[in-house]
Amino acid sequence: MPAWIEYFAVAVCAISAVLAAEGKGMDLFGVMVLALVTAVGGGTIRDLCLGVHPLFWIAEPMHVWTALIAAVVTFALVRFAHLPHRLLALADAFGLALFGIVGTEKALALGTPGIVAILLGIVTGVAGGILRDVLRGEIPWVFKAEVNFYATAVFAGALVFVLLRQYLPASESHRYLGMTVILLMRLAAMRWHWRLPTFQSRAS
């Protein structure tokens, strides 16, 4: 996995955290903590599940600096320019796509079975956003019926990536195809409100 992809994912997730902090009355320190937790939370849980030591952001502290710098720049920018609320959903979608495949590929590299790698890709993609929403006092997006194709998009993209890796000759394009599937599914679901059926029994 090229290093720039993981750094870009960290920056995008940090930006999404700053935008999500709007209206919550947080100061700069609070925003930086929120951004850092969002940016490295999913990868931290993944590494703990895989028994990786040290954790990725401890082994490479530039991940921390990337998240903090992105947070401070975004914090300053929104004080002088109005950023549309939709930008939060777009930043979150990009972070979902990038981290979903980053987590899947790292799990595969450490020898986990395909289905386990897919689940850890989902964890990497969505856990940071869950922590972000909990810290800002909101129901996490992944649990909201109106937020369309969230973890589902990561599952689909990670599955495509695993199948390509398993049945075709090795290629750098596999990871980008997986990311594209996640991003397009999430953006299409946002545009046309695609969603999975909600649970409803005959009694209800």
N, C-alpha and C positions, 0 to 999 in steps of 0.2 A: 504494500500500500504506500503510494507516494506520501511523504510527510505533509505536503501542502494541503492535501485533502482533509486531514485531521485538524490541522490548524485553521483551515477555512471553516470547518464545521464548528469548532470551538468559538470562533469569532461570530458566526451567524447566530449560534445559540445564545451567546452573551448579549447580542443586539436584541434578540427576541425578548430576553429577560428585562432589559431596560425599558423597552416599549410596553411590556406587560405591567411595569411598575407605575404607569401613569395613573394618577388619581388616588394612589395608595399612601401619599404623604411621606414617602421614604426620602431620607437624605442620601448624599452621595455614597456614604459608607454602606448603607442598607442596599442600595442599588448594586454596588460592586459585589456584595456578598450574594445577592440574588443571581447576578450574572455568573459568578464563579460556580455556584451550586448547579445552575442550569447547564453550564458548559461542560462540567466534568462529572456530574452526578451519574449519568447513565454509564459512562465508561468505567467509573469507579466500581459500581455494582457488578458490571461485567467482569472486571479484573478480579474482584473478590470471589465471584463464582468460579472463575477459572484457576484460582490459586496463583495469580500472577503477582510477584513481589520484586521490586517495589511497584506500586501503582503507576500507571502511565504518566500521570502529571507530576509524580515525585521523581520518576526516572528522567523526565524531560520537563523541567520547570517552565520552559518557554510556553507551554500550554497555559499555565497560570497567567503569565504576562500577557499573552494574546487575549485572553478573556478580559483581563482588567483594563487593558488599553482600549479594546473595543467598547467596553462599558463606559469608560470615561469620555471617549470621543462621542458616543451616541448621547450620553447624558448632557454634554455641552451642546450638541447639535439641536436637540429637541427644545432647548431653551430659546433658540433663535429662529427656528423654522418648524412649521407644522408638518408632521409626518402623518399621512393617512393611517387610520386604524387597520386597514387591510394589509399594511406593510408588516404588521405583527404576524398575521397568518402566513404571509409569504415567507418571511424569515424563518418561521417555525417549520414550514414545509421543506425548505432547503436543508435545515438542520436535521430534520427527520430522515430525509433521503440520504444525506451524507453519513450520518452516524449509524443509520440502519445497516448499511453495507460495510462500514468500517468495523462494526461489532461482529457481523457475520464472518467477514474475512479473517479477523483476528482469531475467532473461535475455531475456524477451519484450520488455520495455520498451527494451532496448538493440538490438533488431532481429535477434536470433538466430532461426533456423528452429525450428519447434515441437519436433522431436525433440531438438535441441541444448538447448533450454530445459528439456525434461524431464530429460535427463541431468544438467544443472547443478542442477536441483532435487534430484535424488537425491544428488549430491555435497554440496550444502548441508545436506541432511537427515542424512546418515550419516557424513560425514567427521569431524565433531567427536567423535562417539561412537567412531569408530575410533581417533582420536588418544588419547582418554581411556583406552580399554582397553589400548592399547599402552603408555602411560605407567604404568599400574598393573600391567603384566605379565600381562595376560590376552589370550586370543584374542578379537578383536573380535566383538561380537554378530552383525554382519552376515554373518560367515563361518561361524557355527555352524548346523548343520542343525536343532538343536532350538529355535533362536530363530525363531519362525514369522513369515512375511510381514513382513520388515523393509524391505529396499530395494524388494521387490515392491509393498508397500503405497504407498510414495512414487511408484513408477512409475504405479500405477493412478490415484491421486489427481491427480498432475500431468497425466496424459493426459486425465482428465475436465476439468480446468481449461482445458487448451489447446483441447480440442474445443469447450467452451462459449464460450470467447473467440473462436474462429474462426467458429463457425456461428450464434451467437445475438447479439442486440444487447448492447452493453456493459452490465454490471451488477456491482455490488459483491458480489452473492450468489455469483458464480462462484468467487471465491477461498475463500469459506466452505464451499461444496459440495465443493471439492477437498480442503480440510483435513478435512472430515467423512469423506470416503471413506477417506483415509489413517488417521485415528484409529479409525474403526469396523473397518476391515480388520485393523489391528494388535491392537485389543482382542479382536475375535472370534477371531483366530488364537491369542491368548494363552489365551482361555477354552476353545476347542474343539480346540486343537492342530492347526490347519490348516497345511499346509506344501506346498511344491512337491516333486515327486518328486526323490529324490537320484540322482546318476549311478551306474549299475550296468550293466556290460557283460555279455554272455552268458558271457564267460570267468570273471567274478568270481562 
